[in-house]
Structure formats: C-alpha cells, structure tokens
Amino acid sequence: MGQAQWWELTVGSALNVIGDKWTCLVLGGAFQRCQRFEDWQRLLGISRSILSKRLQWLVDNELMYKRPYGPSGRRHTYHLSRKGLDLYPWLIAAWRWERRWADPRGSTVAQLHHQTCNQPTQPILSCAFCGEAIQFADIDIRPPEPSGDGGANDEGAIAEQDYRRRKLVRPRAQDSGHWARVFATVLADRWSGLIVMTTFAEEQRFDDYCRQLGIATNILTDRLDMLTEFGILHSEPYQQGAARLQYRLSEKGEDMYPIFMMLHEWADHWLRKPSSPPGNAFHLSCGHRLRPQMSCSECGDALDARDVSFVQGPAGSGSAIAE
C-alpha cells in the first residue's frame, strides 16, 4: 500500500465518522459546553430532527455519551467521551484556518485564550518531541511497516465505519454567524476532504481523482467547482492549449495541512485495528516518528481542551471539560 492510499485510508475513515456539516458543528458546540438540546439549538439554529440524528450518530460512534436528567429521567444531557475529546486538536486546527481565511477581521470567529500562560493564542502545528513548527515539506511519509501476516491485510488496517451518505448543503449568507460554518460545509464534507487531501502530494487531473478515490464523475465535478470557487484549489490547463484541467492547492488550501495532520493522528489512534501497525511518518528535523500537536503560540505548550477558552464569540466563553 502506497503513501497516498495510507493517508486516504486513515483520513477517509475519520471523514466517514465526522465528514458532515452538522456533525462537525454539533461537535464544535460540545467543545463550547453545549450539553442540552436547547444549547445546540440556540448556538446553531439547528432543527430538533437534525440535531437528534447527529447526537445519536455521535453516541453510536462513541464520540459522546448521554446522561439522564430531570425528575422523570427521560431527557438527557450529552457529553464528550475520551474519543470525542481527542478531536480537540483537529477542531482548533480548523478554528485557526477559519480565522485566517474565512474571517480575517475576526468579526465572528471566537478568540482562543490559553489559561496556562494567560494569553490569547494562535494554535501552531508542532512536533511533540522537538517543539519545532511542522511544515508539509518537513514530513517523510513512508509506507506502513508490514503487519504480522506479511502485509496481506494492511488494506484492512482501519476498522470499517458505517458511513451514511448525506447531501452536500452549500453555504448561505446567513451561515457566516458561526465560526466553523465555512469549514464545516466545505471541508467536513467527506468527498471534498478526500479531494483536498489527495492534492497535497501533487497536482491532480480529473481522471486521477476518479482513479484514486473511486468517486462518481458528477460528484467530483460538483466538489471541484466548489473548492475552486472557494479558492482552495486552482485549476489550469495541464498543457499549453489543452482543454482539460489539472488542479493544485492554493495557499489557502495548503494551509489546511494541520487539519488533515491532526485528523490522521486521531484516526490512527482511535480507528486503527489493534493488530495493525501505526502510521509511519517521520519529522525530518529531529528524526523521530511524527507525533504532531497543536501548540500555544505564546508559551509553546500543547493546547488542551481543559486549558483553553473560546472568548468573545457568538456562543460566549467556555472550554470543554471531560466529565
């Protein structure tokens, strides 16, 4: 199994679980202390039917659990599990991207405050061993080490997930009031995420995407149009005078690398089968097997959900605390 296949397997498996706009927004709300139905409805303007389905999906996939409350015990609060809390680095990587590219003036995106150093912070993707900031060019991604059966079952290294296909809903003007709406609509869509991830390695043509992802041509056309419209991909003729196009990431698209790095890390930890080898990426600067983290721009410590607050945002302040 090659590098592209390995990344597609891990990130693709994660997107099977969270690759949906409302699922991402509900998760984001949980990290802002939403626990009851009305908390999410007030934050997101989400219907009860959609919210109920997404919460149940997150419970079924063990990212959240519920507790009964009230005299009858028929109503429930919802809380992040350890598996759900471990998505926090991915969430703040998404926050960082959204703040830079979708809301550069900071008019709707909440600020992050690191309580450990008592400073506002900008998350930085860094190496847990040497502390250096990680760039895409700093990573050596090697094929995974073969499993005990000689590699025969490496294709099954990631546990299968029950992915439910959902229709992509394009962003609307009124969606700009929540910090993650552009990210959740554009990139949390499973196919859009896989397209961007595949383009990190090299420029791609239409047929390349079809071959590597097994995506239907009508879906691919729609996602390429949307990603180009949002300035995440650039398209150009792949040779002079050619009508067919090749696609490459813009600076805006390349800046999504921390999002995919942290999603890969989460999937490798939580979705990989115990009998399968871990990811085989190395940090060239220090030579260690890669262990990425989102660090504080001010003190350099790893950012933890318990020590970071969202402030001055539409949902007020709050951090995610395991209960």
Steps between C-alpha positions, in 0.01 A plus 500: 500500500645837395514829685192649335297187573605500866399863550176444314427200720557678832358844421224349289397278790487802732291692248260206493426585863510881507488595130170684518424868559257460789705229669800736506293790631343287773849386604616862504207587723591222741845657539322825590309333785181419313340209686124531450290517186420865554872586531571378146180648361587840643857484366436349157135557413477128427169314479413244768482223242848563358648554845346181636643295212848651528517455877394138466761452226770638731382277786492194272858573391607550865603865461234603751294339774175607658374534857138517616392810690181644646237336724389250237845421365358499147708796384876481451811712503779415257871494584822443309669164556878461504479409132304818432727720712799376302358682196582830668834554317316448169232747609742779588696434179171563320439810714843633406430453128152651523631804683775564247311435178125527557490781756833689496354799686389281788145634490330167571777255589551454872840572653701227672641571846762266645445487875841343571690812390200735524548623143294507180642233275528397137535120469816375329554149361819378665704188577441358848866389520701803386235772524568639151216618279415240235469580131383258233855477360631396844319165496630173359200272449609142444288197418382336824706218641347165406276330753565153637338337197758652267280792405220295349239678706645853509204620292282410799713687750223745579178370646206541263249770588132521421505807276167657417494697177360846545426770249746787492337828604676807362575792731249783521554864586340454842740217579779749570390553861675190637875458488508152345228521238723551196741229614219260592325544167802495271745260660306283742314367197666162450566529127631856521735395778633204302555716191702758694698232682587323173624827348757558776743253345490635144288673238207289386290464186135405488580138410754479783232580757261247346763227506633567850172573678245298304277807491210544256572757229196717581595519869862575410398780264282656769770484769775631270279793401430580865862469614612720211226754575617521861861551389625176655598350164642671191433352157706543184544317168744215555677581174501797267180525300341204681133519594537260792604635837735405779446610859741616768454641847503874552673651804159485665476130422856420608426667833252219572789261559481522883132402482577181309809426709298505823212304346748237382647483852154452652402228252831319546439488875126432518405323175803284428462133580718392798678239287602753234819712499479873576557774245856520376568876470819663626600857582809573292633768736539272803468153347226382738188320391253782454282593793331827407326731743334841496710729719456841656662779299601676823637233737545201267299257714259256338148642501253296702123541503503546878742795482365696203192721487307640206434866582323792329322263265131466416462221756679678783782346697556138584744214488439131458552303817469123526240392750 
